[in-house]
Amino acid sequence: MAGTPQETHSHEILNPYEGAPLPDHLIPELAYTPEVERETAHLYERVKRVIPPIEWPGFAPYVKAINDLKKHRNAVVLAHNYMTPEIFHCVADVVGDSLQLAREAAKADADVIVQCGVHFMAETSKLLNPNKTVLIPDSNAGCSLAESITGADVRALREAYPGVPIVTYVNTSAEVKAECDICCTSSNAVKVVESMGTDRVILIPDEFLAKYVASKTDVQIITWKGHCEVHERFTAEELRAYREADPGVKIIAHPECPPDVIGESDFTGSTSGMIQWVQDNQPSKVLLVTECSMSDNVAVETPGVEFVRPCNLCPHMKRITLPKILDSLIFLKEEVTVPEDVAEPARRAVERMINLNN
């Protein structure tokens, strides 16, 4: 009969890797064989709440091949909280928000770093690991925030506000970081701003994060009108409708959301802060006002919590897939480089943030 467990063993994926530049025993077959099923069973057990059984035979061969090749390449996979569960829970060695990934990139004991996130994250890994090979599975994985400002824009801000320190959200290009005094993430932005020791600070590029920080400090914040295309789509009206439908739901929001959305939320924090809040509070029902995949990833580790999913997806994060990660490891592509005249000042801005946090 169709759909029996025996038939899933014949599930095969068209193999594009015949003749790949690897020893024969490392060229993946990409078939869902009994061996693959057996060796990935512990991983599927972890994600079975969020990945239907019918989908696993398509993921498992890639999962096994990636994990095998990581050993051969001495590679580490860093995955942002917005990665899909089969990446986040099954092939990643380090997971977290931008700050956590930056820290781990700084001490990565590997020859190859595969950054499963967007391009500015891979650039940050390269800044902190100039002598290592840093790969991103799809170099077109961009970011609306990073694209909202350029190095020339930062130089213009310096001219307009002489003497005012410039803090850049880590969600920017290396070119922008190189023009700034220090980086921050959503989890440490208030601390970084106050560490400047001045009455005024320029905080770029996310306008909503800057307004959130301004509400938490006496420092005057000068903003830039950049937005995250995922978070800016949420509305306060939408959240009120969720509460009306279920008054018991807890709503937690990312600070990249508009101020009125934050005003309707029970808690606001970085992706790592949101995860910690759910783990600590174990609400019966929660709505994460952020990128959709994070709900799946948190659900794996909090089985007693029901997640309401207003599914706003980041099209850039979703460019990173298991086949592209495997491509990266087989062909060592797509390599990320940063010119040294940009890398040196950009590295300084990132390291100041990491050292401050430490």
C-alpha positions, 0 to 999 in steps of 0.5 A: 500500500502507498505510504507504508514505512517499507516504501519510504526506504525507496525515497530517493533524491536526484543526486547532483554530486556524482563526480564531486571533488571528494573521496568516493566514500564521502560523495553522498547518495541522498537516498533514504535508506535503512541506514540513513533512517537509523542514523538520523532517528535520534534527530527526527525524534527531537523535531517530530512535533514540527516536521511531519513524518512524510517530510523527513525522508526528504530531509534525512539524507541531507542531514546525514551527508552534512553531518558526515562532511562537517567532520571531513572538512573540520567545519562548524555550522552556525545557525540563527534562530530563524533557521528552519527546524531541520537546520536548527536542530539537526545540522547546526553546531551553534545556534542563537541570536546575532550576539551569540553567533558573533561570540561563537564565531570569535572562538570557533575551533574549526577550519571552515565556518558555514554561516546559516543566516544572512550575509551580514552575519557571515561577514561578521564571522569573517571579521572575527576569523580572518584566517578561516574559510567562511561560507554562506550557503546563498550569498543572495541572503540579504537583509532589508536593514543592512540594505537601508544604509551605506558607508557614505550615509554614515559619513554624512551622519558624522558631518551632520552630528560632529562628535556624537558617537555612532552605534550600529546594529550588527544587522549592517554590512562590514562597510557600515561597521567600519564607519561606526564606533561600536556594534550592538545587538537587540539584546545589548543595545541599551548597555552599548548606548549607555557605555558611550558616556555621552548625552546623545548617541546615533543608533543605526539603522533600525528606527524601531529598535532605536525608539525602543532603546530611547524608552529605556535610557536617558540618552538622547537617541538619533535614529535612522529610518531603516526597518526589518521587512518582517517585523514592520508588518506586524500591527497593534490591531492584529495583536488586539484581535489575537487577544480578543480571540484568546484572552489568555494568550501571552504575546512577546515581541522583538524590539524591531517591531513598531512601538504600538506593537511593543505596547500591546506585548507582554514582553519585549526582547531579542530572539534569545531573550524571547526564547528564555522568557518562554522557557522560564515562564512556560505559558500555556499559549504564546504568540512570538511576534517575530520570524515564523520559524523561531516558533517551531524551533522553540516548540521543540524544546518546550513541549508544554507550550502551545504556539500561535503562529502569525507566520511572517517569513523572512525571504532572505533567511529562507534562502538557506536550505539543506541542499545549499548547506551541502553544496557549501561543504562539498564545493567550499562555496560561497566564500565570504571575504572582506577587504582588509581596509574595511575589515580592520575598522569593522573588526574593531567595532565588533570586538568592542561590543564583544569585549564590553559584553564580556 
